[in-house]
């Protein structure tokens, strides 16, 4: 992947204020905040003020791992039951379909879009009592757009781009996740053609091999022990770090089943360490960053376990999401 702009190249601004003053605080602890794709600064005092003035929302969630999971294989949680309810990447085969808080059963509840304010993830709580679900990681993503029900037949297929996502620019690190929709045997090899962050079309991913996991919602390239796999996201051509749209998909070794090509903006990755205690992440305190939630964002998780598990409705990940607002 290419190198994004350095912090020195960004037009960040210092938005923190000292309590009880109208001046920017020079001595209050500062934290990076992603604001419209650029890094600004935020202080602990401003975070406290958001809570004290009621510019905060606390919401709970739970997802039920009703499918069998394999160690090191990532799983999209948006299609599994619980709260929020499942969505199934429904749309015309191979055609771009937008995802949003309003269109797709909301995803994780992060509160309304308020004119004149920006919204940020502040605190995330995660917990499970299911042994097979810990340790594990959960990657919070904004799901932007998808191309559903793509057959794994050998050959080149042109995708239809009738819509374009608007919440991010591609140069903000939008990635491609290949998600299993209908089970396949495994071993297919695939390459995607896409338009990169600079609007250059004809860019090609490397050829990667798909998992042999027969579970809908599995991230098809995520087998951590398979030499031809690539991880949670498709690798991009050298020098690229974002994707505007996907133009083609080509299978060199075919298979049965279907996959969905999904464009996501990864926000943050958080671990669950054990079953005996919950994990709480204050993103300012633990990571020095507060990911911005864009208006109408569809948020959900990509889950990666360290052990195999048998699907059951009692295999549950519980959590809480705390968001805060800041005036523009």
Buried (B, 14 or more C-beta within 10 A) or exposed (E): BBEBEEEEEBEBEBBBBBEEEEEBBEEBBBBBBBBEBBBBBBBBBBBEBBEEEEBBBEBEBBBBBBBBBBBBBBBBBBBBBBEBEBBEBEBEBBBBBBBBBEEBEBBBBBBEBEEEBBBBBBBBBBBBEBEBBBEBBBBBBBBBBBBBBBBBEEEEBEBEBEEEBEBBBBBBBBBBBBBBBEBBEBBBBBBBBBBBBEEEEEBBBEBBBBBBBBBBBBBBBBBBEBEEBBBBBBBBBEEBBBBBBBBBBBBEEBBEBBBBBBBBBBBBBBBBEEBEEBBBBEBBBBBEBBBBBBBBBBBBBBBBBBBEBEBBEEBBBBBBBBBBBBEE
